[in-house]
Structure formats: structure tokens, C-alpha cells
Amino acid sequence: MVSEIKQLLKKYWGYEAFRPLQEDIVQSVLAGHDTLALLPTGGGKSICFQVPALAKDGLCLVISPLVALMKDQVAQLQRREIPAVAVHSGLHKREIDIALDNCVYGNVKFLYLSPERLLTDIFRERVTRMNVNLIAVDEAHCISQWGYEFRPPYLQIAELRELLPNVPIIALTATATAEVKADIQVKLQFRNGKVFQKSFARANLSYSCLETEDKIGRLRAILQGVPGAAIVYVGTRRLTEEVARQLRHYRIAAAAYHAGLSHQERHRVQTEWLQDKTPVMVATNAFGMGIDKPDVRLVVHLDMPETLEAYYQEAGRAGRDEKYAYATLLLGPTDADTLRTKVTEAHPPAETLRKIYQCLANYYQLAVGSGALQSFDFNLEDFTRTYKLKALETYYALQKLQTEGFLQLNEAYFSPSKILITTEHEELYKFQVANPEHDPLLKMLLRIYGGNVYTSFVKISEKSLAEKLKTPAQTVKKSLLYLHQRGILIYEPQHDQPQVVFTTQRYDAADLPINVRRYNALRQNAQQKMEAVIRYAQTQKKCRTQLLLEYFGEISDKACRICDYCLQQRKRKRAQAIRDQLRSQIQQFLNETNLHPKELANQLDTKDIAYISDVISQLLEVGQVQYEADGKLKWVK
């Protein structure tokens, strides 16, 4: 089996050998153990479930919370010619139906889906007919309310195990405290479990926290001193634009990235950054997930993150090539107070949650009892304007409605236009004869996509079709909408908007079953995590890596030697060694004869006047050296 898994690694990924712990994790999964794998960002977590799944008959269910991450991993697998599909809120129900059928009857090896999909009737009915060889739970910390991104739907994974009692499970995360590690195993009902944890220490990553009243000036100096690709994390979309503009003013090539940009703009700036055309990316934390760029030399945080878990993941995007890299947090005088206020505001009262939920139901005109797993394009600005709501309060309330399991919020992701012809060949021919104005478009679709257009959704470009038909793109879109309304085909237009998904049927807002006890516990947990960030940032008397390791329950007496504290300690030790050497030389020379300070300085090995003056001053202060009447220095026996 060892040779087989190494052959798979070589065939699909081109690697000759596994990274540390990867092979042990793969072997644990193949032996049928429930397995918890903790590997830092960039540690190759996906290989730990993809290789054993390929080594066995059947498919692997991958549960992931982020649509963008699902789409990215599916695309990567498909590029390696590994059959993979994703089921998420952005798909038409017929598209979901086809995808699940392919998992039952086809050769699909990986099915990615969000935890909200696990207990839908359509999935429960199909999954028992699938040959599932492994359940992989990505971002497994989401299952624990003591983690930093608790997602109640993750608790449903245990019920999935009842449907697939003999299928092993692998849980993967980059960050988990001891409490969260234990909770993951309990919530996933581990049997015969194994835990593999790579040290959270990053030997090549220099952490530092630098106090400054001029963050842009300090950032500019850091960027000019560290060549190569860099990520600058800020707290808001507005700041990404503002900081990038200021850096460009100083002739530093920088671009802004946030979820409010169009797909085309996000794709352009990301590509230029990946190709090193624009080395500095100023971004919100929407940037970085799933992006494979190993040679990032610097990650700077201009705003304090809310948790050390988030900071560790974001900082860890530097130096994945294991070469020297820097992670710097810039601290302003009021940053700690700002963070405390932010975390307090991020937990609005339960009544605010009910109010926002009611407005959202009205916004989409959902009746009580309807809407379960329906997804809608969402524009926060339009929503808050429509109901005269405060944008920040609304945003936090939506986040908490997600944490409570009533909604799922997906950042904007690009989904191209798609069609599926649902009419039988004979009926379609009759329609074409009776509606000659639509015949050219239908013939063109059949010519381009052939029989595939009857069996699965195919991606289309209205612009390309319009060019071939020598007609305006708007005419093509109008015709496709008409064909959709007539039931000839299913037309899903392109979308590039954030989405909101109602993960339960719509409640009457007054009866919204908020778990107040859990809500309060989560609030307290968030405040504790926030205070841990502040302690980390403000501590000046301990190695940064040791501080992070302690937070994650890993005790080490070995300092990293490259963080700001360790470098300062090394500098002090060097300075003390120089002073000790100077003191010894001064004693030696003055024991032989009295000397003027300038004469003495010329004979010393060190020519640094600051060091020499400092040592002479100290010796004069303690009476070890004194001035004679002629201005010469004398050693006092």
C-alpha cells in the first residue's frame, strides 16, 4: 500500500514524497481509523484525504463551509483529471439532482457539499446508494462552539454517520486549542480515533508586533525593506482601497482586493499578484483561502484580528516555500480599545437579530414556513437602504443569524451562465418548427454542445453565442429567458453577487428559536479570544512563537530566535558582550598607563563611539575609573 499511495502522489500531484505527517495520516485513514489531522496553513491538508480516497473504491464526501473554497478544490481536482463535483446553494435544484445521480451511478471520486445540505431529503435518499469510502470534514474547528467560527449545521455530521455507520471520518483543521481538539472528536463520535498534530511552530516565519503612530509610514518602510510578494490585511473594504492608493502614491505597486469587487476585477488583481506584476495585495480576510502562492515573503496586519486562530492562519500564508518570511502586526495607540468595541458590537442583542431576520424575510417576500435552503443574491447596501438600517449593526446581526443556524452567508463568487435542455428531442423539433424566431439559437446550442446539453448543465457565453448568430447579446438573453419560461430549457444567468441562504424554513420573527444560553456563551468565548489577541500583541517579554504555541496548548522551552523579541534579546546579548570586552580592554590599557579618552578609543577593537562612551560613563559612575588633573583616565586599583 505504501508504494501505491506514493504512486498516486506522483501521478496526480507530481511529488516524490509526502510532507511530514502526511503519510502517517493517509495510512491511518486507510487502516479505517477515525482521524483528526492538525496541519498549519499550507501544510497540505487536502492530500491527507484525497490520496486515501483515490486508493479505495468509491467516493469521498467532503464537507466544507465555504462555497468559494469548494469550487476552487473541485477545479483543482478536475485539472488533474480526477472526477469531482460540488453541491452548494448557487446551483439549480435540477443541477443538484444530476450531480447526486452522477455520484450514485457515475465515476465521481469526490463530492463536496456544505453542512447545510447533509440532512436534506434529496441527499439522505441518495447518499445511502452511494459507495462512500470516506467522510472528510474540512475546517473541522467549525463544529465546536469553543472554536472561532462555530457553525451549528456542522453538528449534523454526526447524524450522517448513522446513515454511513462503517465509513471512517477524517477531520482537518489548521488551528485548534486543546479544548477544541477534544470537542471535535466528541461531536464527530470518533471510534478508534487517531490524532496527528504537526507543531504550530514555523521555523522560517519571523513574527513581530510593532507599535507605531504612523502605520502607513511604517508599512511603507517595511515593504521597501522586504522585497517580494506581500499581503497587507485590513479590517474593511474601504481601507483596502485607501491603503492601496496611498502605497501607489509612494510608488509601491499595490492593488486592493475585497468581496465587493466584480468577478472580473477580483480575477484581474489576483492574477497580477500571482504573477508578481503587482507584488502587494491589500485585502480583507476574504483573500487568501485556497490561493496557492508559496513565495509570499511578508504578511502585515494593519488592524488587530479578532482571534489568534485567524491571525495564525492569515500570517501563515507567508513563507509556505519554507524560506525566510515575515508576519508583522502594526499596533496603534487605540487599537486594543477599538478591538474591544468591535467585538462587543459584533454580538448585538437578540431583539436586533429578530428585527433583521424579519426585514430579510420581507425583502425576499418569504411566507412563514417557506424558503428552506433557498438562496438569493444579496446586496447589503440596498438591503440596509430599503429598511433604513445601520450597515454595521446589520452585518453583525446577519453573522450571528448564521452562527445560530438560520442563514448561510456566501461571499461573492463567480458562476457563469448555464443551460440544460429539458424537452424531449421530438417535442423540441415541434417547438422549433412552430417558433422559427428561436430556431437559430436552439440549433446553435445543439451544434456547439451536442447531446451533453440534454444530460447536464453546460456553461455558455451569451456574448459568444450573439457573435456567432450576428445578433445583440441582449437578444440572446431575452430569447433564453423566454425558452426558460416556456419550459423548453433551464437557463441560469451568470451571477457574481454575495448570496444569503435560508438554511431553515422561514420562522415568524417573534418565535425565532435563538438559543440564548449558547449565544451568551459564544459572546463570552469571543471576548476571551479577543483578550488573548491583545495579550499577544502587547507582550514584550516572551518569544512570539512560544506565545502562539501556548495558546494552542503546545508548550515549548525553545525560543524561535527570529521573532521581534528574540532578535531584541540577541541584540542585547551582543551589546553586552561588546561592553564586557570593552571593559576588559579598558582595564588592561589603563593598568599599563593613564590615557586621554581619545587615545584610549584609538587602541580599542570596537570603534563605535556610543558603546565606548557608555562603558566609560558606567566605569566613572561606579568609581572604577577617574579623571586625573591632566584630563587623562586612570584605572582605580
VOGU-3710 file (C-alpha; in Angstrom, 3 decimals, decimal comma):
1> mvseikqllk> 0,000/0,000/0,000  2,936/2,374/0,698  4,126/2,122/-2,899  0,557/2,590/-4,191  -0,097/5,811/-2,309  3,299/7,195/-3,364  2,446/6,354/-6,979  -0,832/8,278/-6,613  1,048/11,229/-5,105  3,476/11,208/-8,037
11> kywgyeafrp> 0,808/10,649/-10,718  -1,643/13,384/-9,685  0,483/15,906/-7,779  3,963/15,307/-9,163  5,534/14,939/-5,695  8,167/12,299/-4,991  7,488/12,181/-1,244  4,925/13,195/1,353  5,459/16,118/3,701  5,951/15,393/7,419
21> lqedivqsvl> 2,920/13,598/8,961  1,026/13,338/5,645  1,929/9,683/5,061  1,085/8,751/8,680  -2,328/10,408/8,318  -3,006/8,670/4,987  -2,062/5,288/6,490  -4,344/5,926/9,494  -7,292/6,628/7,190  -6,582/3,565/5,050
31> aghdtlallp> -6,474/1,448/8,226  -10,052/2,580/8,944  -9,292/4,856/11,904  -11,286/7,999/12,565  -8,532/10,592/12,221  -8,017/14,175/13,354  -5,292/15,982/11,389  -3,966/19,347/12,534  -1,633/20,841/9,966  -0,736/24,529/9,693
41> tgggksicfq> -1,850/26,687/6,775  -0,082/25,451/3,663  0,685/22,104/5,305  -1,073/20,049/2,619  -4,287/19,036/4,391  -6,231/18,174/1,218  -3,733/15,483/0,182  -4,407/13,720/3,503  -7,931/12,794/2,415  -7,601/12,917/-1,370
51> vpalakdglc> -4,858/10,278/-1,606  -6,584/7,603/0,561  -9,898/8,259/-1,205  -8,224/7,641/-4,578  -6,615/4,473/-3,222  -10,014/2,938/-2,403  -13,111/2,087/-4,420  -15,959/4,561/-4,130  -16,165/8,281/-3,456  -15,220/10,650/-0,684
61> lvisplvalm> -17,745/13,076/0,844  -16,033/16,372/1,629  -17,891/18,747/3,953  -16,717/22,334/3,636  -18,223/25,632/4,858  -17,094/27,906/2,029  -18,548/27,795/-1,487  -15,515/29,562/-2,980  -13,171/27,010/-1,387  -15,300/24,110/-2,646
71> kdqvaqlqrr> -15,297/25,460/-6,197  -11,539/26,025/-6,048  -10,760/22,487/-4,828  -13,138/20,889/-7,349  -11,486/22,880/-10,145  -8,033/21,750/-8,964  -9,113/18,091/-8,924  -10,711/18,369/-12,356  -7,490/19,885/-13,749  -5,766/16,724/-12,502
81> eipavavhsg> -8,438/14,696/-14,323  -9,951/13,478/-11,058  -13,792/13,436/-11,269  -15,194/15,802/-8,633  -18,429/17,759/-8,142  -19,738/20,284/-5,626  -23,299/20,744/-4,348  -23,968/24,182/-2,911  -26,542/26,928/-2,657  -25,680/28,518/-6,001
91> lhkreidial> -26,953/25,524/-8,020  -30,362/24,945/-9,591  -32,229/22,051/-7,947  -32,094/20,110/-11,244  -28,331/20,623/-11,322  -28,093/19,226/-7,784  -30,237/16,278/-8,848  -27,928/15,479/-11,773  -24,784/15,851/-9,620  -26,104/13,443/-6,971
101> dncvygnvkf> -27,198/10,958/-9,645  -23,683/11,020/-11,074  -22,362/10,222/-7,587  -24,661/7,171/-7,402  -24,228/5,844/-10,942  -21,114/7,557/-12,314  -17,406/7,538/-11,548  -17,287/10,621/-9,280  -14,479/10,351/-6,705  -15,148/13,498/-4,640
111> lylsperllt> -18,457/15,097/-3,684  -18,068/18,470/-1,952  -21,047/19,856/-0,096  -21,884/22,317/2,650  -23,031/21,006/6,070  -26,480/22,576/5,478  -27,063/20,052/2,651  -26,388/16,939/4,716  -29,879/16,266/6,020  -31,951/17,376/3,044
121> difrervtrm> -34,321/14,666/1,850  -32,733/14,531/-1,604  -29,261/13,963/-0,165  -30,311/11,463/2,509  -32,111/9,385/-0,110  -29,116/9,333/-2,476  -26,195/9,033/-0,055  -27,197/5,558/1,136  -26,967/4,423/-2,500  -23,503/5,920/-2,974
131> nvnliavdea> -20,371/3,847/-2,441  -18,872/6,219/0,130  -15,342/5,262/1,210  -14,504/8,273/3,422  -16,084/11,333/5,055  -13,721/14,333/5,145  -14,640/17,299/7,353  -12,673/20,366/6,326  -12,320/23,375/8,678  -13,330/20,968/11,462
141> hcisqwgyef> -12,985/23,628/14,169  -16,390/24,900/12,946  -18,044/22,002/14,826  -17,005/23,335/18,249  -18,637/26,305/19,908  -15,262/26,856/21,621  -13,651/27,344/18,215  -13,608/30,659/16,419  -16,042/30,001/13,547  -18,755/27,851/15,122
151> rppylqiael> -21,307/26,605/12,559  -24,333/24,773/14,070  -25,024/22,778/10,848  -21,688/21,012/11,438  -23,398/19,233/14,338  -25,476/17,359/11,748  -22,413/15,431/10,585  -22,864/13,005/13,475  -26,321/12,154/12,081  -24,686/11,434/8,714
161> rellpnvpii> -22,611/8,776/10,460  -25,846/6,957/11,337  -26,573/6,656/7,600  -22,991/5,509/6,873  -22,052/3,571/10,040  -18,972/1,806/8,667  -17,367/4,740/6,862  -14,296/6,276/8,564  -14,054/10,016/9,050  -11,132/12,408/8,793
171> altatataev> -11,391/15,855/10,360  -8,943/18,523/9,255  -8,074/21,962/10,578  -5,132/24,327/10,740  -5,938/25,716/14,182  -7,443/24,189/17,311  -6,895/24,625/21,026  -6,804/21,547/23,283  -10,464/22,165/24,187  -11,486/22,329/20,519
181> kadiqvklqf> -9,499/19,186/19,627  -11,356/17,205/22,280  -14,708/18,699/21,238  -14,192/17,780/17,567  -13,696/14,114/18,468  -16,772/14,049/20,733  -19,060/15,842/18,262  -17,961/13,603/15,366  -18,377/10,468/17,501  -14,819/9,236/16,904
191> rngkvfqksf> -14,325/5,486/17,156  -10,832/4,043/17,458  -9,558/7,558/16,794  -6,070/8,802/15,992  -4,814/12,389/16,333  -1,927/13,774/14,304  -0,650/17,251/15,015  2,238/18,995/13,383  3,852/21,583/15,605  2,324/25,031/15,263
201> aranlsyscl> 5,869/26,423/15,197  7,005/27,847/11,850  10,793/27,821/11,926  11,082/30,140/8,914  8,452/32,715/9,946  9,518/35,785/11,919  6,613/37,209/13,960  6,689/40,768/15,237  4,344/43,315/16,843  5,456/46,874/16,268
211> etedkigrlr> 3,987/49,922/17,992  3,577/52,992/15,786  1,508/56,135/15,464  2,117/56,233/11,695  1,011/52,890/10,299  1,271/53,862/6,632  4,764/55,277/7,107  5,880/52,147/8,976  4,201/49,890/6,399  5,960/51,757/3,589
221> ailqgvpgaa> 9,350/51,246/5,272  8,677/47,529/5,848  7,568/46,930/2,250  10,621/48,756/0,912  12,853/46,630/3,153  11,318/43,246/2,277  11,255/42,582/-1,484  8,843/40,056/-2,965  5,142/39,256/-2,733  3,248/40,663/0,236
231> ivyvgtrrlt> -0,269/40,644/1,700  -1,486/43,567/3,802  -4,627/42,716/5,784  -7,013/45,479/6,838  -10,402/45,387/8,541  -12,714/46,996/5,966  -13,272/47,186/2,230  -12,871/50,964/2,329  -9,426/50,619/3,903  -8,229/48,207/1,190
241> eevarqlrhy> -8,830/50,898/-1,431  -7,433/53,699/0,722  -4,224/51,914/1,765  -3,538/50,605/-1,755  -3,951/54,157/-3,110  -1,527/55,577/-0,511  1,072/52,898/-1,297  0,825/53,615/-5,025  1,414/57,279/-4,189  4,788/56,170/-2,772
251> riaaaayhag> 5,483/54,194/-5,987  4,804/50,819/-4,350  2,808/48,612/-6,744  -0,283/47,670/-4,737  -3,843/46,550/-5,500  -6,999/46,268/-3,381  -8,984/43,047/-3,025  -12,342/42,596/-1,311  -15,648/40,810/-1,841  -17,319/43,973/-3,152
261> lshqerhrvq> -15,298/43,941/-6,391  -16,708/42,391/-9,559  -15,555/38,907/-10,530  -13,544/40,311/-13,436  -11,766/42,830/-11,196  -11,030/40,257/-8,457  -9,708/37,832/-11,050  -7,524/40,524/-12,656  -5,873/41,778/-9,447  -5,420/38,239/-8,116
271> tewlqdktpv> -3,783/37,083/-11,365  -1,448/40,091/-11,452  -0,451/39,407/-7,840  0,127/35,695/-8,506  2,305/36,623/-11,486  4,232/39,192/-9,376  3,128/42,061/-11,616  1,576/43,734/-8,563  3,570/42,417/-5,602  1,487/43,950/-2,783
281> mvatnafgmg> -2,121/42,887/-2,190  -4,112/44,976/0,294  -7,072/42,834/1,307  -9,754/41,938/3,768  -9,640/38,398/5,137  -11,778/37,365/2,118  -8,402/36,987/0,350  -6,076/34,040/0,773  -8,314/30,975/1,223  -7,339/28,350/-1,339
291> idkpdvrlvv> -4,786/30,591/-3,059  -1,610/28,646/-3,719  1,318/31,076/-3,720  4,231/29,611/-1,767  6,651/32,541/-2,114  4,834/35,236/-0,098  7,616/36,939/1,833  5,570/39,229/4,045  2,135/39,425/5,697  1,265/42,624/7,530
301> hldmpetlea> -1,837/43,228/9,656  -2,783/46,893/9,960  -5,756/46,032/12,205  -5,812/43,602/15,108  -7,546/40,320/14,226  -10,399/39,130/16,468  -8,783/35,765/17,289  -5,314/34,243/17,372  -6,662/31,385/15,250  -7,481/33,835/12,448
311> yyqeagragr> -4,148/35,611/12,883  -2,183/32,348/12,755  -3,942/31,269/9,547  -3,547/34,636/7,822  0,062/35,179/8,942  0,800/31,590/7,882  0,240/32,495/4,232  3,800/33,842/4,286  6,734/31,529/3,659  4,946/28,387/2,535
321> dekyayatll> 8,056/27,619/0,464  9,823/27,246/3,853  12,140/30,147/3,068  12,547/33,070/5,458  9,418/35,247/5,711  7,866/37,865/7,994  4,499/38,260/9,759  4,062/41,718/11,261  1,236/43,225/13,301  1,269/47,034/13,458
331> lgptdadtlr> -0,198/48,432/16,675  -1,667/51,898/17,056  -2,231/53,592/20,455  -6,006/52,890/20,459  -6,081/49,506/18,678  -6,873/47,457/21,794  -9,848/49,667/22,719  -11,043/49,607/19,098  -10,956/45,791/19,080  -12,876/45,561/22,368
341> tkvteahppa> -15,573/47,853/20,962  -15,721/45,856/17,728  -16,169/42,518/19,496  -18,900/43,990/21,725  -20,728/45,377/18,675  -20,336/42,028/16,905  -22,772/40,464/19,410  -25,954/42,557/19,100  -28,982/41,855/21,355  -31,342/39,024/20,398
351> etlrkiyqcl> -34,060/41,567/19,539  -31,805/43,066/16,874  -31,401/39,605/15,343  -35,191/39,185/15,217  -35,631/42,603/13,620  -33,035/41,970/10,881  -34,459/38,487/10,239  -37,946/39,960/9,753  -36,596/42,588/7,349  -34,760/39,899/5,378
361> anyyqlavgs> -37,910/37,776/5,075  -39,816/40,856/3,867  -37,013/41,737/1,453  -37,398/38,393/-0,318  -41,177/38,177/0,274  -40,936/34,822/2,055  -44,013/33,480/3,816  -43,738/31,785/7,204  -42,903/28,097/6,672  -41,287/28,592/3,250
371> galqsfdfnl> -37,785/29,290/1,973  -35,789/26,359/3,392  -32,445/26,107/1,524  -33,455/28,794/-0,953  -30,618/31,106/-1,965  -30,838/34,729/-3,062  -28,422/37,311/-4,391  -27,734/39,739/-1,584  -26,713/43,399/-1,672  -26,078/44,716/1,844
381> edftrtyklk> -26,163/48,359/0,739  -29,541/48,015/-0,964  -30,957/45,973/1,927  -29,945/48,499/4,607  -31,143/51,414/2,473  -34,522/49,747/1,852  -35,230/49,266/5,565  -33,247/52,266/6,890  -30,889/50,026/8,891  -27,390/50,692/10,224
391> aletyyalqk> -24,939/48,872/7,943  -22,509/47,666/10,637  -25,242/46,531/13,039  -26,967/44,708/10,168  -23,770/42,988/9,083  -23,076/41,684/12,600  -26,688/40,588/13,074  -26,512/38,588/9,831  -23,277/36,963/11,023  -24,979/35,908/14,266
401> lqtegflqln> -28,066/34,633/12,441  -25,608/32,436/10,538  -23,937/31,282/13,762  -27,376/30,429/15,148  -28,028/28,283/12,069  -30,834/30,284/10,401  -28,832/31,644/7,474  -25,754/30,943/5,438  -23,856/33,909/4,019  -21,658/33,271/0,999
411> eayfspskil> -19,167/35,837/-0,206  -19,469/36,804/-3,858  -18,244/34,096/-6,204  -18,471/33,883/-9,969  -20,878/31,430/-11,581  -21,092/31,563/-15,398  -24,378/31,259/-17,288  -25,606/27,665/-17,708  -28,363/25,844/-19,578  -29,951/22,391/-19,625
421> itteheelyk> -32,480/21,389/-22,308  -35,350/19,625/-20,544  -37,571/18,952/-23,616  -37,512/15,642/-25,477  -35,982/15,682/-28,993  -39,291/15,266/-30,771  -41,080/17,944/-28,758  -38,131/20,300/-29,223  -38,289/19,834/-33,009  -42,021/20,660/-32,985
431> fqvanpehdp> -41,293/23,811/-30,959  -38,587/24,884/-33,407  -40,960/24,491/-36,354  -43,722/26,411/-34,573  -41,349/29,151/-33,318  -38,874/29,875/-36,146  -37,562/33,017/-34,391  -35,943/30,763/-31,721  -34,753/28,076/-34,141  -31,294/29,580/-34,933
441> llkmllriyg> -30,360/29,832/-31,230  -31,517/26,279/-30,436  -29,672/24,883/-33,464  -26,536/26,746/-32,405  -26,754/25,322/-28,864  -27,186/21,781/-30,184  -24,334/22,222/-32,685  -21,917/23,506/-30,022  -22,820/21,273/-27,074  -24,363/18,218/-28,718
451> gnvytsfvki> -26,079/15,619/-26,547  -24,421/16,918/-23,359  -26,957/19,726/-23,190  -29,717/17,134/-22,539  -27,915/15,356/-19,685  -26,057/18,027/-17,725  -25,840/21,769/-17,339  -23,347/23,314/-19,775  -21,649/26,670/-19,337  -22,481/29,200/-22,037
461> sekslaeklk> -21,418/32,690/-23,046  -24,285/34,856/-24,258  -21,743/37,186/-25,855  -20,101/34,359/-27,823  -23,477/32,998/-28,969  -24,510/36,501/-30,042  -21,347/36,914/-32,114  -21,951/33,578/-33,866  -25,605/34,453/-34,536  -24,704/38,049/-35,521
471> tpaqtvkksl> -27,266/39,448/-33,119  -27,045/41,583/-29,932  -26,205/39,729/-26,686  -29,326/41,219/-25,098  -31,445/39,479/-27,758  -29,832/36,124/-26,881  -30,503/36,663/-23,160  -34,113/37,636/-23,856  -34,620/34,532/-26,011  -33,054/32,244/-23,351
481> lylhqrgili> -35,334/33,721/-20,679  -38,355/33,083/-22,902  -37,273/29,473/-23,524  -36,813/29,073/-19,749  -40,310/30,432/-19,042  -41,810/28,101/-21,662  -40,115/25,097/-20,023  -38,006/24,281/-23,090  -34,779/24,580/-21,127  -33,426/25,717/-17,764
491> yepqhdqpqv> -31,438/28,932/-18,025  -29,284/30,061/-15,096  -27,859/33,520/-15,879  -24,373/34,460/-14,736  -24,185/35,838/-11,221  -21,413/37,434/-9,211  -23,200/38,567/-6,064  -22,898/37,556/-2,428  -25,656/35,152/-1,518  -27,849/34,556/1,503
501> vfttqrydaa> -29,331/31,089/2,043  -32,213/30,385/4,421  -30,962/27,157/5,994  -34,292/26,500/7,732  -37,888/27,247/6,829  -38,781/30,870/7,474  -39,882/31,473/11,074  -42,138/34,172/12,407  -39,507/36,563/13,798  -41,148/36,686/17,241
511> dlpinvrryn> -40,797/32,887/17,509  -37,236/32,684/16,145  -35,703/29,959/18,368  -32,482/31,686/19,387  -30,505/29,623/21,885  -29,897/32,449/24,355  -27,675/30,391/26,670  -25,411/29,356/23,791  -25,499/32,873/22,341  -24,244/34,305/25,632
521> alrqnaqqkm> -21,583/31,584/25,923  -20,360/32,387/22,418  -20,205/36,070/23,295  -18,081/35,308/26,365  -15,894/32,980/24,293  -15,345/35,714/21,676  -14,321/38,191/24,365  -11,808/35,728/25,828  -10,312/35,142/22,388  -10,123/38,878/21,780
531> eaviryaqtq> -8,283/39,434/25,076  -5,823/36,688/24,065  -5,041/38,670/20,897  -4,429/41,836/22,932  -2,141/39,987/25,373  -0,172/38,522/22,458  0,189/41,916/20,783  1,177/43,819/23,919  3,555/41,249/25,432  7,160/42,381/25,071
541> kkcrtqllle> 8,868/39,818/27,307  8,445/36,470/25,604  9,119/34,759/22,282  6,173/35,280/19,873  6,229/31,673/18,679  6,152/30,428/22,275  3,142/32,685/22,958  1,255/31,230/19,977  2,230/27,668/20,864  0,980/28,119/24,439
551> yfgeisdkac> -2,359/29,383/23,147  -2,754/26,199/21,109  -1,732/24,018/24,035  1,794/23,276/22,825  4,447/24,053/25,437  7,996/24,655/24,203  11,071/25,865/26,077  12,807/26,535/22,764  12,677/30,138/21,566  12,316/30,718/17,817
561> ricdyclqqr> 15,352/33,103/17,648  13,787/35,128/14,777  10,749/36,989/16,213  11,000/40,622/17,343  11,517/39,618/20,986  14,195/37,005/20,195  16,026/39,356/17,839  15,971/42,056/20,516  17,350/39,582/23,066  20,116/38,561/20,689
571> krkraqaird> 20,908/42,213/20,068  21,113/42,857/23,821  23,383/39,856/24,318  25,679/41,039/21,521  25,709/44,534/23,020  26,542/43,147/26,459  29,322/41,013/25,011  30,782/44,098/23,318  30,564/46,073/26,597  32,222/43,259/28,563
581> qlrsqiqqfl> 35,009/43,089/26,010  35,484/46,894/26,126  35,601/46,910/29,934  38,293/44,245/29,898  40,370/46,097/27,277  39,993/49,450/29,070  41,177/47,860/32,324  44,119/46,280/30,518  45,261/49,522/28,829  44,693/51,817/31,850
591> netnlhpkel> 46,529/49,401/34,145  49,597/49,993/31,986  49,277/53,785/31,733  46,866/56,685/32,056  45,335/57,742/28,704  43,230/60,563/27,292  39,765/59,223/26,204  40,666/59,782/22,552  43,977/57,911/22,924  42,131/55,074/24,665
601> anqldtkdia> 39,455/54,886/21,960  42,094/54,570/19,224  43,533/51,446/20,882  40,210/49,607/21,388  38,955/46,950/18,935  35,463/48,500/18,801  35,295/51,887/17,074  31,643/52,508/17,978  31,825/55,775/19,968  28,384/55,196/21,529
611> yisdvisqll> 29,490/51,890/23,086  32,832/53,328/24,241  31,220/56,422/25,841  28,605/54,245/27,537  31,165/51,896/29,094  33,472/54,728/30,229  30,480/56,545/31,782  29,485/53,398/33,698  33,067/52,897/34,940  33,287/56,533/36,061
621> evgqvqyead> 29,908/56,220/37,825  30,981/53,233/39,926  34,415/54,741/40,631  36,394/52,133/38,712  37,884/54,869/36,522  38,639/58,500/37,371  39,936/61,636/35,616  43,350/62,961/36,609  44,231/66,702/36,649  45,798/66,403/33,184
631> gklkwvk> 42,498/65,095/31,721  43,717/61,519/31,415  41,782/58,489/32,597  43,169/56,368/35,411  42,159/52,844/36,473  41,388/52,743/40,200  43,023/49,668/41,725
//
